[in-house]
Amino acid sequence: MKLTITIQPGHVAHHAKVGKSDFNSFHELANFLNATGTGAEIAKLLLQATSAAEQAAEMLVEEGFKPVKAVSPESPEILAIYAQYPRKVARPAALKAIVRAIQRIKKERNVDPYEWLFDRTTEYAEVAQFTDPEYIPHPATWYNQERYNDALTPEVSKPAEHLFR
């Protein structure tokens, strides 16, 4: 049996799967268990859990908690940040790295993380335009290593070709 409870303020979603039967709520599952006579005690516990989850969700709303918005790698904001990066390779890894960067920035800075990272990426792209593409890190590397926090100067971004002449 697989049970899933998703709690969001103002809404509790339940899903249960027993064998090949899907139930869209614990109420449906409880009725099924009662009807078959095999799980009256389980049905009672499920109904109690449902009620408790709904009460918890209401209390969270009353306390002023806001639901955490999941960041999708395919969201327009993430794709816009990726579009600014000067090297387009390993797109799936890059999008996941951007999502993780957004989550870190949310925790560490009191700014709009999308706007801030977009601006930093744009600034880096302007500096990196003078760099041989071979020396521009893959986007996943740049975001995972938090290089958006580094100073963005042409000297940092340019390869040291002048040393080998």
C-alpha positions as CSV (number, residue, x, y, z in Angstrom):
1,M,0.0,0.0,0.0
2,K,1.3,3.4,-0.9
3,L,-0.1,6.5,0.9
4,T,0.7,10.1,0.1
5,I,-0.4,13.2,1.9
6,T,0.3,16.7,0.6
7,I,-0.5,19.5,2.9
8,Q,-0.9,23.1,1.6
9,P,-2.6,25.9,3.4
10,G,-6.2,25.6,2.7
11,H,-5.9,22.3,1.0
12,V,-4.9,18.7,1.9
13,A,-4.4,16.3,-1.0
14,H,-4.5,12.6,-0.3
15,H,-3.8,9.7,-2.6
16,A,-3.7,6.0,-1.8
17,K,-3.0,3.0,-4.0
18,V,-3.9,-0.5,-2.9
19,G,-2.9,-3.1,-5.4
20,K,-4.4,-1.8,-8.7
21,S,-7.0,0.4,-7.0
22,D,-6.4,4.1,-6.8
23,F,-8.2,6.3,-4.3
24,N,-8.2,10.1,-4.6
25,S,-8.8,10.6,-0.9
26,F,-8.4,8.8,2.3
27,H,-12.2,9.0,2.8
28,E,-12.6,6.9,-0.4
29,L,-10.0,4.4,1.0
30,A,-11.6,4.3,4.4
31,N,-15.0,3.6,2.8
32,F,-13.4,0.8,0.7
33,L,-11.7,-0.8,3.8
34,N,-14.9,-0.6,5.8
35,A,-16.9,-2.1,2.9
36,T,-14.5,-5.0,2.5
37,G,-14.4,-5.6,6.3
38,T,-10.7,-6.0,6.2
39,G,-9.4,-2.8,7.6
40,A,-11.9,-1.0,9.9
41,E,-9.2,0.0,12.3
42,I,-7.0,1.3,9.5
43,A,-10.0,3.2,8.0
44,K,-10.6,4.9,11.4
45,L,-6.9,5.9,11.7
46,L,-6.9,7.3,8.1
47,L,-9.9,9.4,8.8
48,Q,-8.2,10.7,12.0
49,A,-5.0,11.5,10.1
50,T,-7.0,13.3,7.4
51,S,-8.7,15.4,10.0
52,A,-5.4,16.2,11.8
53,A,-3.7,17.1,8.5
54,E,-6.5,19.5,7.6
55,Q,-6.4,21.1,11.0
56,A,-2.6,21.5,10.8
57,A,-2.9,23.1,7.4
58,E,-5.5,25.6,8.7
59,M,-3.3,26.4,11.7
60,L,-0.3,27.1,9.4
61,V,-2.4,29.6,7.5
62,E,-3.6,31.3,10.7
63,E,0.1,31.6,11.8
64,G,1.0,33.3,8.6
65,F,3.0,30.5,7.0
66,K,3.1,30.7,3.2
67,P,3.5,27.6,1.0
68,V,6.9,27.1,-0.4
69,K,6.8,27.4,-4.1
70,A,8.7,24.6,-5.8
71,V,11.2,25.8,-8.3
72,S,10.9,24.0,-11.6
73,P,13.9,23.7,-13.9
74,E,11.7,24.5,-16.8
75,S,10.2,27.7,-15.3
76,P,10.4,30.8,-17.4
77,E,12.7,32.5,-14.8
78,I,15.2,29.6,-14.8
79,L,15.2,29.4,-18.6
80,A,15.8,33.2,-18.8
81,I,18.8,32.9,-16.5
82,Y,20.2,30.0,-18.5
83,A,19.7,32.0,-21.7
84,Q,22.0,34.7,-20.3
85,Y,24.8,32.4,-19.6
86,P,27.5,32.6,-22.3
87,R,28.1,28.9,-22.8
88,K,25.3,26.6,-23.8
89,V,26.3,23.0,-22.8
90,A,24.8,20.3,-20.6
91,R,21.4,22.1,-20.4
92,P,19.7,19.6,-17.9
93,A,22.6,19.8,-15.5
94,A,22.7,23.6,-15.9
95,L,19.0,24.0,-15.2
96,K,19.2,21.9,-12.0
97,A,22.3,23.8,-10.9
98,I,20.4,27.1,-11.4
99,V,17.5,25.8,-9.3
100,R,19.9,24.9,-6.5
101,A,21.6,28.3,-6.8
102,I,18.2,30.0,-6.5
103,Q,17.4,28.0,-3.3
104,R,20.8,28.9,-1.8
105,I,20.3,32.6,-2.6
106,K,16.9,32.6,-1.1
107,K,18.4,31.4,2.2
108,E,21.5,33.6,2.2
109,R,20.4,36.9,0.8
110,N,17.5,39.3,1.3
111,V,16.9,39.8,-2.4
112,D,14.7,38.5,-5.2
113,P,16.9,35.4,-6.0
114,Y,15.7,35.2,-9.7
115,E,16.4,38.9,-10.4
116,W,19.7,38.8,-8.5
117,L,21.0,35.7,-10.3
118,F,19.8,36.9,-13.6
119,D,21.7,40.2,-13.1
120,R,24.9,38.4,-12.0
121,T,24.7,36.0,-14.9
122,T,24.2,38.9,-17.3
123,E,27.2,40.7,-15.8
124,Y,29.3,37.6,-16.1
125,A,28.2,37.1,-19.8
126,E,29.4,40.7,-20.5
127,V,32.8,40.0,-19.0
128,A,33.1,36.6,-20.5
129,Q,32.5,37.8,-24.1
130,F,36.2,38.6,-24.2
131,T,37.2,35.1,-23.1
132,D,37.9,32.1,-25.4
133,P,34.8,29.9,-25.0
134,E,37.1,27.0,-24.1
135,Y,37.9,28.8,-20.8
136,I,34.3,29.6,-19.9
137,P,33.1,27.0,-17.4
138,H,30.1,24.9,-18.1
139,P,27.1,26.6,-16.6
140,A,26.5,23.8,-14.1
141,T,30.0,24.2,-12.8
142,W,29.6,28.0,-12.5
143,Y,26.3,27.8,-10.6
144,N,27.3,24.7,-8.4
145,Q,30.5,26.3,-7.3
146,E,28.7,29.6,-6.6
147,R,31.0,31.5,-8.9
148,Y,28.2,34.1,-9.2
149,N,29.5,35.3,-5.8
150,D,33.0,35.9,-7.3
151,A,34.3,39.3,-8.4
152,L,33.5,39.7,-12.1
153,T,36.5,41.3,-13.6
154,P,38.0,40.7,-17.0
155,E,41.3,39.7,-15.5
156,V,39.6,36.8,-13.6
157,S,37.7,35.6,-16.7
158,K,40.5,35.9,-19.4
159,P,42.8,33.0,-20.0
160,A,46.5,33.6,-19.2
161,E,47.5,33.4,-22.9
162,H,49.9,36.3,-22.5
163,L,52.0,34.2,-20.1
164,F,52.7,31.6,-22.9
165,R,53.7,33.9,-25.7
